[in-house]
Amino acid sequence: MLPPRARTPFALAQQRTAPAPIACALALVIAPVAALAQAPAVEAVAKTSAAPAPADRKPLRAKSARRTPATSASLGATKATLSVAELAIAEHVHVGRMPCELGAFVTVTADPATPGYFHVQGKGFKYHMAPVLTSTGTARLEDAKGGAVWLQIANKSMLMSQRLGRRLADECMSPAQMLAAEAFGKNPPPSLLEPLPAPQMTPTVTPAEYPADTQVAPQ
């Protein structure tokens, strides 16, 4: 066997400095990680220093009050401007569920929130109506926004749509109107289309037409 080679001082120095490349590589990896870890802290400090002091902050503007939609009560208070005559008409309006022709029904309900107003509803429609004065004395309810009219006479009621130009319900009767219709059937009133009968003239008798024996002699 050959004797071991004697290590020179240069070889020993090279052996001692061998791990230097590994250490350099670790340093290259650790340095960026440390820099990234310190970056948020540096940004937080920068933002804190850049933020104005609480005393320098401008006062927040008070938010304007949002307009809330009007409720049914407020709308009723706005619309409840009926006259005494209109309120008198409302007292004679028939309420309840009324049968109409062709199997339809119309329900008229007084609005408790707005005195004098009524809810008129049926299949496919619902109106909020108020009384209107008429020259004929007919009870008339109108919904100006919905374009509908409810007409009530002694023996029936009807609902008309002014927008559609047709009747939505006809021959609607409350119990009181049914009794009136039966009474009209037994004793119908004269039609407006028929001419009135001519008044009977009472014949007048002149003195010459009296018989001679009936004349009274002057005293």
Secondary structure, DSSP 4 states (H G I P E B T S, - for coil): -PPPPPPPHHHHHHHHTTTHHHHHHHHHHHHHHHHHHHHHHHHHHHHHHHSPPGGGSPPPPPPPPPPPPPPHHHHHHHH----HHHHHHHTT---EEEE-GGG-EEEEEE-SSSTT-EEEEETTEEEEEEEE--SS--EEEEETTTTEEEEE-SS-EEEEETTTTEEEEEEE--HHHHHHHHHHHHSPPPPSSSPPPPPPPPPP--GGGS-GGGSPPP-
